[in-house]
Structure formats: structure tokens, C-alpha cells
Amino acid sequence: VSLRSLTCISNFCAEPSVACFYVFAGSSVFGEMGKSEELKIAVCGDDAPACRETRSHAEKLGHCVVFEQAGAEDFVVESVAAARPDLVFVGCVHPEEEGLHLVRRFQDCQPLPLILLVGRVTPSLLREADDAGAAWVVPVPTDSAVLAEAVNIALLRHRDRRELRDMRERMARMRREFLHRVKNDLAVITALMHFQAGSCGNSGTERAILEGADRVRVISALYDVIRTSEDGDTLRLDHYLELLLSKVSQGTAAARGIEIAVSADCIILDGARALSCGLIVHEMVANALQHAFPGDQREKLIKVDIHKHPGDEHIEIRVADNGTGLPPDIDPTGATTFGLQLVSFLAGQLKGALTVDRSNGTAMTLSFKVPSAMTTHR
């Protein structure tokens, strides 16, 4: 890279860290790219002098200008895309507004190597241009040497971005395929458990196997939510529990005339904590379905509330029914049944507190603390 070019680039901004990033990027480019081949160039924008000067320099460098259009209207984007250029120069009188708008429109329409022509380069403009998708920023007026180096940098950065985008798409496809296979495997396990339950010949064993199959469905529902989440590391707890309980409402609860009402805040959790919450809610609801309504009660209701306390980092999950109530001699923390033992164990994993209210039916409440950065209160 010529000393004059490095001086020009370094003078773009007052922050040394930003300037050094662009200098080092340029020094790595020219060792790999060398002299650029003939390219099809498009020049557009409402800064007519900058566009004319850029066209002149591009032609001196041996490039073919296939499109030149004054103005910053959106129709220019479609016209440039139709010309199928190898690189686009965008020159606007107000680059922070019209220039960045055009760059974003180009990226939405057809991602191309874009160089933004500006009268004055600032650190904030460099960051905004990079976020918008511009491969490089060049101050005008300029000369052919700086323009040639900018072209090489823009092509290389665009190539790197395209490879990164392709890699992310491949990873997303692999993730979807992995989740799909796990979901299918869980379905196979559930089917095998049902088959085994039907052939065991013992009612107690059959019930235990079917309860295990229901717990596998709780895990399977988690993968349904993960598959649609934007972040593979976290998910919406309210979406997960609503999906889980909707399946219960359409099955056993509907057959016995029991209503399940859900009220949930928007809460973001990691998969491990969300699964623990899903299993706890499933066991609480299953216990209410099995024991809370033994007679012919007219109104049968199970309420599930999931809320985050405003101002702190505690999440509260409450499952209440208007049934006969939990006998006073049964303590969930010291129960002998597997379901309540599982609830107590998972509550301990969450480092939460489990309480029982027997005043009007049964209400079991789990309260636990999570990092504030992981939750969102609605």
C-alpha cells in the first residue's frame, strides 16, 4: 500500500483504533488480491461531481462503467441490479441519510460489493456504513491509486462476508436437521414405551411406563419451541409452557371436563432451566388431573400462572386447582411418589423454594432466581 494511501485512510477519523483497523485490513488485501481485473462498475447517487470523478478514475483503471445514474431514488436500486455490476459506488450529498439508505436497499435487493463515497469520514459514519453493508468508504475528491486500493478491499470484504453468510446458513440448516432428528427419535421412544405398556400385563407397571412416555413428550415439546426460536441458546418459557399445556388441555383434561387456564409473562430462559420448569409444571398439572377431582364436581379448573416479579430476578410458577385439596399429611418435599419426588428434585436444581397452599383446593408455587439478563418482563 502506498504511503499516500495509508495517510489518506488514517486521516479519515480521529480514533486511532478505527483507523488502524482499516489500515491493517488494506495491508492484508493487496498481498492476496494484487492488481484487480477489469470489472463492471455501477455509479449512482445524488452527488453528481463525486459520481463523475469516480467514473473517470474507474475508466482510467480499465474498468467498464455499465451504469451511471444521478439521484438517490429507490428505483435506482432495481436499475443497478438489472445491469449486474461487479461493484457499485454510491455517492450522496448526505451519506448519513440517503447514502446509507441506498446501501441498505441494495443489500435487501441483491447483495453487492458497495463503496460509499463521502465528503468527510467520521468514526460513527464508518460504523454505520459497515452495519448497513458497505464494503468500504472512500473520501472524495480522491485519485486513481486510492480508488484502485478501495476496489480491491471492497471485493475482498464482500467475499469474506458472503462466505460468512454461507457458513451461517449451513450451520442453521445443520441445527434444523439436528433438532428434527432429535424430535423424531423422541417420537420413536414414546411409541416404543406405549407398545411396551400395552404388553406388560401389569396395571401398575403400565401406568408407570405411560407416565414416563408423557415426560418424554415434555422434552419433545421443548424441541418444538427451540426449533422456532431465533436464539438457539435461549427460548420463551411462556411459549413452551403454553404449547405443553395446550396438548394436555386437548387430551385428558378435555375428556374429563377440566379447564386449564394459563397466564404467563414473556420470560426468556436457557433450555436447561426451561426443561426443568416444563417437567415441574407437567407433574403438578398431572397430579391435579389425577387426584383433585375424584367426584362429579361441576366446575373443574386448573390455573397455571408464570410471572416474573417486577424489580427483581425471581420467577414464580403457580399451579392451583379448585378440587378437594392435597391431604395435610402429604409434603411435596418429602413425598414418596415419583412425580412429587421429581418436582422436589428439579426445584432443588433450580435452587428454588416450593410451597403449598391448601386453603382453597391446592396451590403449589415454585419461586426461583435467574440472572436478570436472561429474563424479559411483559
C-alpha positions as CSV (number, residue, x, y, z in Angstrom):
1,V,0.0,0.0,0.0
2,S,1.4,3.4,-0.9
3,L,2.3,5.8,2.0
4,R,0.0,8.4,0.5
5,S,-2.9,5.9,0.6
6,L,-2.2,5.0,4.2
7,T,-2.1,8.6,5.1
8,C,-5.4,9.3,3.5
9,I,-7.0,6.3,5.2
10,S,-5.5,7.2,8.6
11,N,-6.8,10.8,8.3
12,F,-10.4,9.6,7.9
13,C,-11.1,9.5,11.6
14,A,-9.8,10.8,14.9
15,E,-10.0,7.4,16.7
16,P,-6.7,5.6,16.2
17,S,-8.3,2.2,16.8
18,V,-10.7,2.7,13.9
19,A,-8.0,4.0,11.6
20,C,-5.7,1.1,12.4
21,F,-8.4,-1.4,11.6
22,Y,-8.8,-0.1,8.1
23,V,-5.0,0.2,7.6
24,F,-4.3,-3.4,8.6
25,A,-7.3,-4.6,6.5
26,G,-5.8,-2.9,3.5
27,S,-2.3,-4.2,4.0
28,S,-3.6,-7.8,4.0
29,V,-5.7,-7.3,0.9
30,F,-3.1,-6.3,-1.6
31,G,-0.7,-9.1,-0.8
32,E,-3.5,-11.5,-1.7
33,M,-5.5,-9.7,-4.4
34,G,-2.8,-7.9,-6.4
35,K,-4.0,-5.8,-9.2
36,S,-7.7,-6.0,-9.9
37,E,-9.0,-7.3,-13.2
38,E,-11.4,-5.4,-15.4
39,L,-14.7,-5.0,-13.6
40,K,-18.2,-3.9,-14.5
41,I,-18.8,-0.8,-12.4
42,A,-22.1,1.0,-11.5
43,V,-22.1,4.6,-10.1
44,C,-25.2,6.1,-8.6
45,G,-26.3,8.8,-6.1
46,D,-27.2,12.5,-6.0
47,D,-23.6,13.7,-5.6
48,A,-23.0,14.4,-9.3
49,P,-19.4,15.7,-9.1
50,A,-18.3,12.7,-7.0
51,C,-20.0,10.3,-9.4
52,R,-18.4,11.9,-12.4
53,E,-15.0,11.8,-10.8
54,T,-15.4,8.2,-9.8
55,R,-16.4,7.2,-13.3
56,S,-13.4,8.9,-14.7
57,H,-11.0,7.2,-12.3
58,A,-12.7,3.8,-12.9
59,E,-12.3,4.1,-16.7
60,K,-8.6,5.1,-16.3
61,L,-8.1,1.9,-14.3
62,G,-9.5,-0.1,-17.2
63,H,-12.9,-0.9,-15.7
64,C,-16.2,-0.7,-17.6
65,V,-18.9,1.6,-16.2
66,V,-22.1,-0.2,-17.1
67,F,-24.4,2.1,-15.2
68,E,-24.4,5.7,-14.1
69,Q,-27.5,7.4,-12.7
70,A,-27.8,10.7,-10.8
71,G,-30.3,10.7,-7.9
72,A,-30.9,8.6,-4.8
73,E,-34.4,7.3,-5.6
74,D,-35.2,3.7,-4.8
75,F,-35.8,2.8,-8.5
76,V,-32.1,3.2,-9.0
77,V,-31.5,0.1,-7.0
78,E,-33.6,-2.1,-9.3
79,S,-31.9,-0.5,-12.4
80,V,-28.4,-1.2,-11.0
81,A,-29.4,-4.8,-10.1
82,A,-30.6,-5.3,-13.7
83,A,-27.1,-4.1,-15.0
84,R,-25.5,-6.9,-12.9
85,P,-22.3,-5.0,-12.0
86,D,-19.4,-6.4,-10.1
87,L,-19.2,-3.4,-7.8
88,V,-21.3,-0.3,-7.0
89,F,-20.2,3.2,-6.0
90,V,-22.8,5.2,-4.0
91,G,-22.2,8.9,-3.8
92,C,-24.7,11.1,-2.0
93,V,-24.6,14.7,-0.7
94,H,-25.9,13.4,2.7
95,P,-24.3,10.0,3.1
96,E,-25.6,9.5,6.6
97,E,-29.1,9.6,5.3
98,E,-29.6,9.0,1.5
99,G,-26.3,7.2,1.2
100,L,-26.9,4.6,3.9
101,H,-30.5,4.2,2.8
102,L,-29.3,3.3,-0.7
103,V,-26.7,0.9,0.7
104,R,-29.4,-0.9,2.8
105,R,-31.7,-1.1,-0.2
106,F,-29.0,-2.6,-2.3
107,Q,-28.3,-5.3,0.3
108,D,-32.0,-6.1,0.6
109,C,-32.4,-6.3,-3.2
110,Q,-29.2,-8.0,-4.3
111,P,-26.1,-8.1,-2.0
112,L,-23.2,-6.5,-4.0
113,P,-19.8,-5.0,-3.1
114,L,-20.6,-1.4,-2.3
115,I,-18.3,1.6,-1.8
116,L,-19.7,4.7,-0.2
117,L,-18.3,8.0,-1.4
118,V,-18.4,10.7,1.2
119,G,-17.1,14.2,1.7
120,R,-15.9,13.6,5.3
121,V,-15.3,10.3,7.1
122,T,-16.1,10.0,10.8
123,P,-15.8,7.0,13.1
124,S,-19.6,7.0,13.5
125,L,-20.2,7.0,9.8
126,L,-17.7,4.1,9.3
127,R,-19.6,2.0,11.9
128,E,-23.0,2.9,10.4
129,A,-21.7,2.1,6.8
130,D,-20.3,-1.2,7.9
131,D,-23.6,-2.1,9.7
132,A,-25.6,-1.1,6.6
133,G,-23.5,-3.4,4.4
134,A,-21.0,-1.1,2.7
135,A,-17.7,-2.9,2.0
136,W,-15.6,0.3,2.1
137,V,-15.8,4.1,2.5
138,V,-13.8,6.5,0.3
139,P,-13.5,10.3,0.8
140,V,-14.0,12.5,-2.2
141,P,-12.3,14.0,-4.1
142,T,-9.9,11.1,-4.5
143,D,-7.4,9.8,-7.0
144,S,-7.0,6.6,-9.1
145,A,-4.5,5.0,-6.7
146,V,-6.7,5.3,-3.7
147,L,-9.7,4.2,-5.8
148,A,-7.9,1.1,-7.0
149,E,-7.0,0.1,-3.5
150,A,-10.5,0.7,-2.3
151,V,-11.9,-1.6,-5.1
152,N,-9.6,-4.4,-4.0
153,I,-10.6,-4.0,-0.4
154,A,-14.3,-3.9,-1.2
155,L,-14.1,-7.1,-3.3
156,L,-12.3,-9.0,-0.6
157,R,-14.5,-7.8,2.2
158,H,-17.6,-8.7,0.2
159,R,-16.2,-12.2,-0.5
160,D,-15.5,-12.7,3.2
161,R,-19.0,-11.5,4.1
162,R,-20.5,-13.9,1.6
163,E,-18.5,-16.8,2.9
164,L,-19.5,-15.9,6.5
165,R,-23.2,-15.7,5.4
166,D,-23.0,-19.0,3.6
167,M,-21.4,-20.6,6.7
168,R,-24.1,-19.3,9.0
169,E,-26.8,-20.6,6.6
170,R,-25.1,-24.0,6.6
171,M,-25.0,-24.0,10.4
172,A,-28.6,-23.0,10.6
173,R,-29.5,-25.9,8.3
174,M,-27.5,-28.3,10.3
175,R,-29.2,-27.1,13.5
176,R,-32.7,-27.6,12.0
177,E,-31.7,-31.1,10.8
178,F,-30.3,-32.0,14.2
179,L,-33.5,-30.8,16.0
180,H,-35.7,-32.6,13.5
181,R,-33.8,-35.8,14.1
182,V,-33.9,-35.5,17.9
183,K,-37.7,-34.8,17.6
184,N,-38.2,-38.0,15.5
185,D,-36.1,-40.1,17.9
186,L,-38.2,-38.9,20.9
187,A,-41.3,-39.8,19.0
188,V,-39.9,-43.3,18.3
189,I,-39.1,-43.7,22.1
190,T,-42.6,-42.6,23.0
191,A,-44.1,-45.1,20.6
192,L,-42.0,-47.9,21.9
193,M,-42.9,-47.1,25.5
194,H,-46.6,-47.2,24.6
195,F,-46.1,-50.5,22.9
196,Q,-44.3,-51.9,25.9
197,A,-47.0,-50.6,28.3
198,G,-49.7,-52.3,26.3
199,S,-47.9,-55.7,26.5
200,C,-46.6,-55.7,30.1
201,G,-49.7,-57.3,31.7
202,N,-49.5,-55.3,34.9
203,S,-51.6,-52.2,35.5
204,G,-49.1,-50.6,37.9
205,T,-46.2,-51.1,35.5
206,E,-48.3,-50.0,32.5
207,R,-49.2,-46.7,34.3
208,A,-45.6,-46.0,35.2
209,I,-44.4,-46.6,31.6
210,L,-47.2,-44.3,30.2
211,E,-46.3,-41.6,32.7
212,G,-42.7,-41.9,31.5
213,A,-43.9,-41.5,27.9
214,D,-45.7,-38.3,28.9
215,R,-42.4,-37.0,30.4
216,V,-40.7,-37.7,27.1
217,R,-43.4,-35.6,25.4
218,V,-42.5,-32.8,27.7
219,I,-38.9,-32.9,26.4
220,S,-40.2,-33.2,22.8
221,A,-42.3,-30.1,23.2
222,L,-39.1,-28.2,24.3
223,Y,-37.5,-29.0,20.9
224,D,-40.6,-27.7,19.1
225,V,-40.0,-24.3,20.7
226,I,-36.2,-24.4,20.3
227,R,-36.6,-25.1,16.6
228,T,-38.6,-21.9,16.1
229,S,-36.6,-19.7,18.4
230,E,-34.2,-17.0,17.0
231,D,-31.6,-17.7,19.6
232,G,-30.5,-21.4,19.8
233,D,-29.3,-20.9,23.4
234,T,-32.5,-19.5,24.9
235,L,-36.3,-19.7,24.4
236,R,-39.6,-18.2,25.5
237,L,-40.7,-20.1,28.7
238,D,-44.3,-18.8,28.2
239,H,-44.4,-20.2,24.6
240,Y,-43.0,-23.6,25.8
241,L,-45.5,-24.0,28.7
242,E,-48.5,-22.8,26.7
243,L,-47.6,-25.3,24.0
244,L,-47.2,-28.1,26.6
245,L,-50.4,-27.3,28.4
246,S,-52.4,-26.9,25.2
247,K,-51.7,-30.6,24.4
248,V,-52.8,-31.6,27.9
249,S,-56.0,-29.5,27.6
250,Q,-56.9,-31.2,24.3
251,G,-56.3,-34.6,25.8
252,T,-57.1,-35.8,29.3
253,A,-58.4,-32.5,30.7
254,A,-60.9,-32.1,27.8
255,A,-62.1,-35.7,28.2
256,R,-62.9,-35.1,31.9
257,G,-64.3,-31.7,31.5
258,I,-61.4,-29.9,33.3
259,E,-60.4,-26.4,32.2
260,I,-56.8,-25.4,32.2
261,A,-56.2,-21.6,32.2
262,V,-52.7,-20.2,31.6
263,S,-51.4,-16.8,32.4
264,A,-47.7,-16.2,31.5
265,D,-45.3,-13.3,31.3
266,C,-42.8,-13.1,28.5
267,I,-39.8,-14.8,30.1
268,I,-36.5,-15.8,28.3
269,L,-34.7,-18.8,29.8
270,D,-32.0,-21.2,28.7
271,G,-33.0,-24.7,27.6
272,A,-31.9,-26.5,30.8
273,R,-34.0,-24.3,33.1
274,A,-36.9,-24.2,30.8
275,L,-37.0,-28.1,30.7
276,S,-36.9,-28.2,34.5
277,C,-39.9,-25.8,34.6
278,G,-41.7,-27.8,32.0
279,L,-41.3,-31.0,33.9
280,I,-42.3,-29.4,37.2
281,V,-45.5,-27.9,35.7
282,H,-46.3,-31.1,33.9
283,E,-46.1,-33.1,37.2
284,M,-48.1,-30.5,39.1
285,V,-50.9,-30.5,36.5
286,A,-50.8,-34.3,36.1
287,N,-51.2,-34.6,39.9
288,A,-54.2,-32.3,39.9
289,L,-55.8,-34.1,37.0
290,Q,-55.3,-37.5,38.8
291,H,-56.3,-36.6,42.3
292,A,-58.0,-33.1,42.6
293,F,-61.4,-34.0,41.1
294,P,-62.5,-37.5,42.2
295,G,-66.2,-36.7,42.3
296,D,-68.7,-35.2,39.9
297,Q,-67.7,-31.6,40.6
298,R,-69.5,-29.0,38.4
299,E,-66.7,-26.5,37.8
300,K,-63.2,-28.1,37.4
301,L,-60.4,-25.6,37.0
302,I,-56.6,-25.7,37.0
303,K,-54.9,-22.3,36.8
304,V,-51.3,-22.1,35.8
305,D,-49.6,-18.7,36.4
306,I,-46.0,-17.9,35.3
307,H,-44.8,-14.5,36.3
308,K,-41.6,-12.6,36.9
309,H,-41.5,-10.3,39.9
310,P,-41.0,-6.6,38.7
311,G,-37.8,-5.2,40.0
312,D,-36.0,-8.4,40.9
313,E,-34.8,-11.6,39.3
314,H,-37.4,-14.1,40.7
315,I,-39.7,-16.2,38.6
316,E,-42.8,-17.6,40.2
317,I,-44.7,-20.6,38.8
318,R,-48.0,-21.4,40.5
319,V,-50.4,-24.3,39.7
320,A,-53.7,-24.1,41.5
321,D,-56.9,-26.2,41.3
322,N,-60.3,-25.8,42.9
323,G,-60.6,-29.5,43.8
324,T,-60.6,-31.5,47.0
325,G,-57.2,-30.3,48.1
326,L,-53.9,-32.0,49.0
327,P,-54.1,-34.1,52.2
328,P,-52.3,-32.3,55.1
329,D,-50.1,-35.3,55.7
330,I,-48.5,-35.1,52.2
331,D,-45.4,-32.8,51.9
332,P,-44.1,-32.5,48.3
333,T,-40.6,-32.0,49.7
334,G,-40.7,-35.4,51.4
335,A,-43.2,-37.3,49.2
336,T,-42.8,-41.0,48.3
337,T,-44.5,-40.8,44.9
338,F,-42.2,-40.4,41.9
339,G,-44.0,-37.4,40.5
340,L,-43.7,-35.2,43.6
341,Q,-40.1,-36.5,44.2
342,L,-39.3,-35.3,40.7
343,V,-40.8,-31.9,41.4
344,S,-38.8,-31.6,44.6
345,F,-35.6,-32.7,42.9
346,L,-36.0,-30.3,40.0
347,A,-36.9,-27.4,42.4
348,G,-33.6,-28.1,44.2
349,Q,-31.7,-28.0,40.8
350,L,-33.2,-24.6,40.2
351,K,-32.3,-23.6,43.8
352,G,-35.9,-22.6,44.2
353,A,-38.5,-22.6,47.0
354,L,-41.5,-24.9,46.8
355,T,-44.6,-24.0,48.9
356,V,-48.1,-25.5,49.2
357,D,-51.4,-23.7,50.0
358,R,-54.3,-25.9,50.9
359,S,-56.8,-23.1,51.8
360,N,-59.0,-23.4,48.7
361,G,-58.2,-26.5,46.8
362,T,-54.5,-26.9,46.2
363,A,-51.9,-24.3,45.1
364,M,-48.3,-25.3,44.6
365,T,-45.9,-22.5,44.0
366,L,-42.3,-22.6,42.8
367,S,-40.1,-19.5,43.1
368,F,-36.5,-19.3,41.8
369,K,-34.0,-16.8,40.8
370,V,-32.3,-16.4,37.4
371,P,-29.8,-13.8,36.0
372,S,-31.6,-10.6,35.1
373,A,-30.0,-10.6,31.6
374,M,-31.9,-13.8,30.9
375,T,-35.5,-12.6,31.6
376,T,-37.9,-10.2,30.0
377,H,-40.9,-8.9,31.8
378,R,-44.1,-8.2,29.8
